[in-house]
Amino acid sequence: MARTVIDPITRIEGHLRVEMEVEDGVVTDAWVSGGCFRGMELVVRDRAPEDAAMIVQRICGVCPVSHAHASTLAAEKAYGITISNNARIIRNLVEGAQFLHSHILWFYNLAALDYVNPLHALEANPADAWDLATAAGTSTNTDFKALQERLTTFAENKQLSIFSGNWFDSENSQGYKLPAELDLICTAHYLEALTMQSKASEIAALLGGKMPHIMTSTPGGTMFYPTEEKLDDLWSLVNEVYDWVKATMIPDTLAIAPYYADAFNFGKGCGRYVAWGVFEDASFEMNKRYLPAGVLGDGLKLSDVDESKIKEYVGHSWYKGDSDLNPLEGVTEPEFTEYNTDDRYTWCKAPSYDGQCMEAGSFSRLLVAYKRNVSFIVDQIDGLLETLGVPGQLEILQSTLGRTAARQIETLYIAGLMKEWVQELIEAVKGGDSEYFRKPSTTTGQGTGFWEAPRGALYHTEKVSNGKITDYQIIIPTTWNIAPHNADGVPGPMEQACIGVPVGDMEKPINVLRTVHSFDPCTACAVHITEPKTGKTFKTVTSPWGVK
């Protein structure tokens, strides 16, 4: 039995290490370690909830809008506020813009280089690439011949820039399987995606004042006031991004998938899922959100969210003790010991729901939406399964490639909703609706913000006394996914997903990397700690492995 380590995992946000035991070419055990320490909960204590909505965004530059909205939801519940309809639409729009930015960025600029080899594109026939793109129904916005000439210059100079540091030669150069023409097409779309994700961020900046870290969402509503010019810009940008997403992302996914069909056979994970829901409808009910809330247990059995069933275990994390408590009860203190897979090996806690680890993310949202009969999601997933030749076999998507492929369905869904919300806002303004903010009637209370970031279930909860925060807790999506072993030694979701993955190259285990990237981990915001009872403060260094 041998061990192999990927450290650091690149093309993610933050620091992540994966250590594996491999026997007979298959991963038999895994340990995922979050190497980034954060303490944002302490920063917002004794501040106003309005400040917290701005501060907690600094947890992450990729999903700041989601943190702002989860924080505002917690404050609004503490204050007893239901926001206006205009504020609801505007928040949906700015959140949707961030989702589109993140999804486009992840698929093309983070995950795609596990499947696409730009250097192989040098062997392509540009005319054949054009014919293939046309036949696949994907976009042909790029001059393939001109792109190939640019790639040739990169290769001849041996300065690969954004394409450097990847494992294109893994498994004796057999790890990448696309024909050269498809590599050329997808490389073109990689570069187009850099522009389109910036367009999505431009939408968020238009509505939020800037991006990242918007300034307009606040407890009580929004500070954005739509003018005719801003609505015109918003309409144009939303439609531009929608057109590109529709023409590119799902066709590319369907073109790539057949060459990596073996990735439907590994990477399932724990097979249980949480989604708190995102994008409010007029009812403001979690189960009726455009992407609704729900918990899927074994066998994908659906139940409603119960906050009391959430706990966090710290026995394999670098904190004192081995508590396993609800976040509202937990007391944790940081204590780095050593990296030891038999004891403590991560800064990340181990969240559980009803005593079991759970997967969070876009795939979780889609499965919950499917089970709640969201028509667009049902039609698209059923259509995807038909195209893959496995009609009705939802379980095949519980895999590395399934998790990767399904996210493009959510991207198209959100892009379409953005068009609807823009029109809804235009009609509201035309009708004379000018309410965007509501003041609180009380400044003391307790509230929880169940929301979703692009990477999954996001939980903010706070206690407020006379307008000041006395306690604040956060559980973010990647905390669920990269959870360490629990008290019974059961691996976390990503660890379970790595077990059983075939390894053909111990130095460059590309299938493990594909599996990790399918979760789109973000460890920059995955590890947080607070000591709510005593208010003790502490200091730490920035070394990812806790060197003192």
N, C-alpha and C positions, 0 to 999 in steps of 0.2 A: 504494500500500500504506500503511495507516494502523496506528497502535498505540493500544491502549486498556489501561487498568490498573484492576484492582480492588484497592484498598489503603485500609483493611484489609479482609480477608474477615471478615465478622461471623458470629455464630452458630457459632463454633468455639471451641476452647480454644487460646489463644496468639495469636501474630502471624503473619500470612500475607499475602503479596502475590502476585498473578498478573498478569504483563505478557504481552500478546498482540499479534501482528501479524495484521491482518485484511485480507483481499482478497476483493472481490466477495461480502461478507457472510458469509465463513467464516474461522475461525481457521486460519492457515497455520503459525504457530510460537508457542511459549509458553515462558515462563520462570517457574517457581514458586520463590519465595524465602521461606525460613523466617527470620524476623527476631528470633528469641529465642535467646539464648545461655545454656547451662547447663553445669555441670561437676561433676555429681554423683559421677562415678567417683572424683574426688580426695577427696571428703568422706569416703568409707568406707574409704580406705586407712589401714592401721594400726589398724583397729578389728576387733572380733570379728564373725564372720558373723552371729551372733544380733543384733548391733546393726544390721548392714547391712540385714537384713530389715525393720527398722523405719524406717531412714533413707531407703532408696530409694523407699519409698512416697510420700515428699514430692515426688518428681518430678512427680506429677500428682494432682489431687483427684478426677478422674473414674474413673481405673483404678488406684487404689493397691493394691487386693487382688492384682491380677495381678503387679505389681512385687514385692510381698511374696512371692508364691508362686514366681515365677521365681528370686528370690534364695534362698529356702529350698531349692529344688530344686538349685541350684548348690552350696550348702553341704552338702546331704545327699549329693551325689555325691562331694564332696571328703572328707566324713567316712565314707562307706561305709554310710549309713543307708537302710533301706527303712522307711517309716513304717507305723504300724498301720492296720488296716482302718477303725477308727472315725475316725482322723485323716484318712484319705482321704475318707470320706463328708462330714465336717464341712468340709474344705477345698473339696470340690465344691459344697457348699451355699452357703458364703460367696462363692465365686467366681461361682456362678450368680446369686446375688442382685445382685452388682455388674453382671453382664452384663445382667440384666433392667432394672436402673436405667438403665444407659447406653443400651440399645437403645430403651427407651420415651422417654427424654429426647431422643435423637437424632432419632427419626422424627417426633415431634410438636412438640417445642419448639425444635429446631435446623433440621431439613430441611423440615418441612411448610410453612413460610411461603414457600417457593419455589413452592408449588403452590396454597396455600389463601389466599384474601383475606378476612380477617374483616370488612373494610369493606363488601365486596359482600354479605355476609350480612345487611346491613340491609335489602336488597331482598327477602329471602326471605319466603315464607309459612310460618309455623311449623307449621301443620297439614300442609302438603305435605312439609315437612322430616321430620315424623314418619312419614308414609307412605313416603317414600323410604328412610329409615333402616330401617324394618321390612322393606321389599322387598329391601334390600341385605343384610339379616341382620346389621347392625351394632347396637351397643348404643344404647339410648334412656334412659340414666340421667339425662340433663339435661332440665330444663324449657326447651325451645327458645324459647318466648315470653319467659320471664324473662331468658334470656341475650341475646336480641335487644334487650330494653329496656336492659340493662347496656351493650351495645355502642353503642346510640344515645347514651347519656350520655357515653361516651368520645368519640364523634365530635363531638357538639355542643360539648363543652368543648375540642376540638382537643388533647386530651392522650391520645395513643394508648398511652402506657405501654409494655407489652411488645410491642405491635404496631407501634411506631414504627420509622422508619429502614429500612423495607423498600421493595421496588421494585414496589409494586402497580400503578403507572402505567407500567410498562415497555412498550416497543413500542407506543406510542400507546394504552395501556390495553388492549392485546390480548394481553399476555403471560400473563395469568391466564385460565383457560378454564372453570373449574367453574361449574355453575349455582348460583345464590344459595343454594338449599336445601342443596346439598352443602357449600358453604362454611360454612353455619351448623352443620351436623352436625359437620364436621371441627374447627371452632372450639370446639365443645362438648367434643370429645374432646381437643383441645389442653389445655383447662383440666382435664379429668379426669386427663390424663396427669401433670400437676403433682402430683396426689395419689398416683397409682399408682407413679410413680418414687420418691416418698418412702417408700411402703410397702416397695418393694424394698430401699431403703437401710436401712429399719428391720430387715429380716431380717438384712442384713449387720452392723448394729450389735448385734443380739441375739447373733450368733455371734462377732463380732469385738471386742466391748467398746465400740466406737464406730465411726462412719463419717462422713467418710472417715478413712483411715489406721487400720486395724484393729490390735489389739494381741495377738491370740491365736495367729496362725500364726508358728511359729518352727522353725528347723532341728531336726528330730527329731519334729515332730508338731504338736500344738495344745494351747493352754492352756484351751480352752473345755471345760467339763464340763457335760453336759446334765442338767438336773433335770426332773422331771415338769412343772413349771410352764412352763419354757422350751420344752420339746417341744410343749406344748399351744399356746403362743403361736406357735411356729414353724409348726406345722401349719395354724393358722388364717390366718396371713399368706400363706403359700405358696399356699394354695387361693384366697384372695381375689385375689391377683395373677394366678394362672393363669386364673381365670374371666374377668377383665377382658381379658387378652391374647387369649384365645380368641374372645371376643365382639366384639372391636374391631379389632385391628391388621390382620389379613389381609383381613377384609371392607372396611375403609377403603381398603386398598391396591388391591383389585380395583375398588372404586368410582371411585377417582381415575384409575387407569391409562388407561382408554380416552380420556380427554380430553387426555392428553399422550403418545399412542402414538408421536408423532414422536421422542420421547426414547429409543425403542428403536433409533434409527438412528444415534446418535452417542454418544461417550464411552467407547468400548471400552477404550482404554489399550493396554498392551503385550501383553495376551493370555497372559501367563504368571503363575503364582501360587505363593506359598509359604504353608504353614500348618504350624506346629510341633505343633499339637494341644493340646487342653485337656479337662479333666475326666477324671480317672483312673478306669479300671476296675480290677478286682482284680488284673489281670496287671501293671499299671504299665508297659505297653509303649506307646510313642508311637503306633504304628500302630493300636492297639486302644483308644485313648481314645474317649470318647463322641463327640467331634469329633476325628477322627484326624489324624495328621501326614501330610504328603506334599508333593511338589513337582510342579506341572503345567507342563511345557514347551510348546513350540509344538505346536499341534494337541491341547492338553490331555492330552499323554502323561504318565502318572503314574510317578513314581519316589520312592524313599525319601530322606529327608533325609541329606545328607552335609555335616557341619560344615566340612570342609576346603575346600568350594567357595564359602564366603562370603568376600567381600572388600568393602573400602570405599575408594572413590576420592575424593580431596580436591582435585583439580585445578581444579574450578570452585567451590570452597567457600573460606570465609575462614580457611584454615589454611596454614601454610608448606608449600611443596613440592607435589608432584603424585603422592604415593604411592598405590598400589592394592594393599593388603595385607590378609591375614586379620586380624581384630580381635585375635587373640592375638599378632600380630607388629607391629601398627601403632604408629608413633610420630607423633603429631600435635601441633602447636603452633598456637594461635590467632593469626591475623594479619589484622585487617581492613584492606583496601586501599580499595576503593570499590565501589559498586554498579555493575557493568558486565556486561551480558548477554553480551558477547563474551569475558569473562574469568571473574571470580568474582562471584557474586551472591547467595550464601546462606550461612547458618551450617550448613545441613544437608549432611551427607556424601552420597555416592552409593553405597549398598550394591548388591552384585550377587551373583548365584548362578550359578556356572559361567560367569562372564563376561557375564551378561545381567541387566538390570533386571527386577524382579519386583513384582507387586502383592500386597499383604497386606490382610487385613481379613475381615469376615464373609463376603463373597462368595467369597473365596478358600477359606475353611473349608468353605463349602457345596459348592463344586465338588469339593474333595478328598473330602469325605464322600460325595458323589454317586458319584465314581469308586471309592471304597472300599465302595460298596454298603451304606451305612447306610440301613436300610429306611425309616425315617420321612422322611429327607431325600429319598430317591429318590421315594417316593410323593408327597410334597408338591410337589417341583419338577415332576414329570411332570404332576401335577394342575394346577399353575399354568400350564404350557405349554398344556395342554388348554383351560383356561378362556380363555386369551388367543387361542386359535384357531391355535396354531402347535405342535401336538403333535410331540414329539421334537426340536424345533429348539433345543437347548441354547444354541447360539451367540447367539440373540437376547437372552439375558440378559447377554451381554457388552456392556453399554451403560449409559448414565446411568440410565435407568429400571429396567433389569434389576438393576443393582447396588443400587438403592434398594429395589426391591420384594422381592427375595429375602431381605433381612435379617429380614423379619417371620417367615419360616419358621423361621429359627434361634431367634427369640424364643419362638415357640410350643413348639419342641422343648425348649429349656432349661426353660421353665416347667413342661412335663410331667415332665421329668427331676427337677426339684426335688421334685415330689410323691413320686416313687419314692424319692429319697434320704432324705426325711423318714421315710417308712415303714421304709426299710432301717435307719436309725439307731434308730428306736423299737424295732424287733425285736432289734437288737444289744444295746441296753440291757436290754430285757426278758430276753434270754438270758444276762445276767451279764457281758458283755464290758465291761471297764473300763480297757482300755489305750488311752492317748491320746498317749503320748510315749515316745521311745526315746533313750537317751544315746549319744553318739558313742564309738567305740572308738579313734579317732585324731583328732588335731587338725591334721594336716598333709596337704595334698593339693590337687587341682585338680578343679573341677567346672563343668559348664555346665547352666544351666536353660533348656531349650527349652519355651516355654509360649505362651499366647495372652492378649492383652488384648482387650477388646471390639473394638478397632480393628485387631487383627491380630497377626502374628508378633512375639513378644517374646523377646529373647535376653539373658540375664545370664550372665556367666562370671567366675569368681574363682579366684585362687590363694591358698592359706592355708598359713601356716607357724607352727606352735606356737600355733594359735588366733587368729592375726592375719592380716588380709588384706594381701597384698603387691601384688596387681594386681586390677583390676576393670574389666570392659568391658560396655557395654550397647548393643544395637541395638533400637530400638522400632518399632512398626508404621508410624507416619507417616514415619519416616526412609526406609523402602522406597518409600512412595507419593509423597513430595514430593522425591525425589532429583533433583538437577540433571542437566544433560547429562553424559554420561560422557566418557572420553578420546577416543572416536571421534566425539563430537558428537551421539550418540544421546540424545534427550530422555528424562527419567524417566517413570515410569508416569502420574502425573497430568498432566504436560506433554503426553504423547502422547494422553491422554484429551481434553484441551482442543482439540488440533488436529483440525480438521474440524467443530467445533461451530458451528452457525449463529448469527450475530450480527445481530439485527434492530434493535438499539439500542446504538450505540457508547458511550453514557453509562451505560447500565444493561444490560449483556449477561447477561440472566437465565439463558440456557441454560448459559453458562459457570459461573455461580454454582451452578446445579443440579448440574452435573457435579462441581464441587469438593466440594459438600456430600455427594454420593453416596459419597465416600471417608471422610467424617466425620473430617477431619484434626484432629490434636492436636499443635500445634507446641510446646506448653509442655514436652513431654518428648522432642521429636524431635531435639534437637541437644545432643550431649554430646562432651566431649573429655577425653583423658587423655594424660599423657606417662609411660608405664610404666617406661622405662629409667632416667631420671635423677631422677624424683620432683620435677621443677621445679614451682613454683606460679606463679600469675599473677593479675592483677587485671583486671577489665573493668567497664565502666559498664553501666547498665541500658537505655540507648537501644537500641531494637530494630534500628537500622541501624548500630550500632557507632561512633557519634560519640565521639571521644576527648576 
